[in-house]
Amino acid sequence: MESAAKRAKVDYFPSVGRIQYEGPENTNPLAFKYYNADEVIMGKPMREWCRFSVAWWHTFNGQMGTDPFSNTKTHLRPWDRGGSLETYLERVDVAFEFFQKLGVDYYCFHDLDVAPQGDSLEEFQKNLDVVTDKLLRKQQETGIKLLWGTQNLFSNNRYKDGAATAPEFDAFAYGCAQTKKMLDVGKKLGAANHIFWGGREGFMTPLNTKVRDDMDHMAAFLRMAVDYKKKIGFDAQFCVEPKPREPMAHQYDYDAQTVIGFLHSYGLEKEFKLNIEPNHTTLAGHDYEHDLRMASACGMLGSIDCNAGQPYLGWDTDEFPSDPRKALLSMLIVVQQGGIAPGGAPRLDRRSVAESSTPPLVHSEATTLIASSAARAPTSRTCSSHTSGAWTASHEA
């Protein structure tokens, strides 16, 4: 099935070598000015403060770069030749060459990103076995690791009313089967985390929704995932990713405090942390760094999807962060809690759209500069001591 892998090795990016750190004065557009992966700051190398990973769905999913108003595919890449298993296998070669040349240590994906669904669940899972066998070989060859895996329970039409909260039992059962398989895949590939994003766990209108039943079902779904994780001996960190809306009018995992409250209500608070995407936070009407702060304050900040949106748009645009003040405040939270492992901060979660022009290299550089500034900033220590002193004085008064 793997004829592409048996052909002579192909260099998909022949004009690009491995991206190296060359210092702030260099003028090479394909070199790092600030990201020195092995530079130690406050006892950790920069690669551990940042734990960069590449999001497969925004980088190697064949549908990325499709114009939403014409369905025209604007990114024409030679390795995207349709939806065959052969194409998905070739993307693995492309992806790992990209990871190595960029110098990242991690990647992450949904099940639908890396394997074709086929005509049945059985075929889909067989395809996943074939592709993840190759992913495992590539990890062993390169040392690149899986930061996290997850299941896509929102794209297929069967999930129009949710998966964990679906009123149709077949949709619920199919979602359980996908999740079970991805937990097996996560263990196979040594994933450090497993993410739960309930994109359709909510409602368009409450008038035809039994809200409490939905939440009970979602809790039961998460509890089954925890039980299966323990059964197979999978030691990854579980994270729920909050988002207030889109595609549903209201999602049950609205923001960080909503998710934390939900987990406590159902006795799941010791089994999950949160994966925060600040673009989702701003959609909920909060400041960019708000959910990071609230999750960290509760000891539940597990990982970060570091992206941003346009404040004047009401949808999830998945752009690289461009406000240095907001990014600095975000990384300061990571520094103050001592890092983000086993999660990642940040992930290169940037949507490839028709007008995309900013490469991941720029994002890595900007984030590194901000991370090192946060680690070195007097406020990273001074604010903590000042806050502790203020609270002590208040309680003693």
Salt bridges, closest charged atoms under 4 A:
GLU2 OE2 - LYS134 NZ 2.88
GLU2 OE1 - ARG137 NH2 2.89
ASP11 OD1 - LYS101 NZ 3.06
ASP38 OD1 - ARG47 NH1 2.64
GLU39 OE2 - ARG376 NH2 2.60
GLU48 OE1 - ARG51 NH1 3.17
ASP80 OD1 - ARG91 NE 2.67
GLU90 OE1 - ARG81 NH2 2.26
ASP93 OD2 - LYS134 NZ 2.75
ASP93 OD1 - LYS138 NZ 3.31
GLU97 OE2 - LYS101 NZ 2.95
ASP105 OD2 - ARG47 NE 2.85
ASP113 OD2 - HIS110 ND1 2.87
GLU122 OE2 - LYS126 NZ 3.64
ASP129 OD1 - LYS181 NZ 2.59
ASP133 OD1 - LYS188 NZ 2.62
GLU141 OE1 - LYS138 NZ 3.88
ASP161 OD2 - LYS160 NZ 2.64
ASP184 OD2 - LYS180 NZ 3.99
ASP216 OD1 - ARG212 NE 3.07
GLU241 OE2 - HIS280 ND1 3.51
GLU246 OE1 - LYS243 NZ 2.78
ASP255 OD2 - HIS286 NE2 2.86
GLU271 OE2 - LYS230 NZ 3.05
GLU277 OE2 - HIS280 NE2 3.11
ASP287 OD1 - LYS326 NZ 3.97
GLU289 OE2 - ARG293 NH1 3.79
GLU289 OE1 - LYS326 NZ 3.70
ASP305 OD2 - ARG347 NH2 1.99
ASP316 OD2 - LYS243 NZ 3.24
ASP316 OD2 - HIS280 NE2 2.94
ASP318 OD2 - HIS58 NE2 2.92
ASP318 OD2 - ARG351 NH2 3.56
ASP349 OD1 - HIS58 NE2 2.91
ASP349 OD2 - ARG347 NH2 3.14
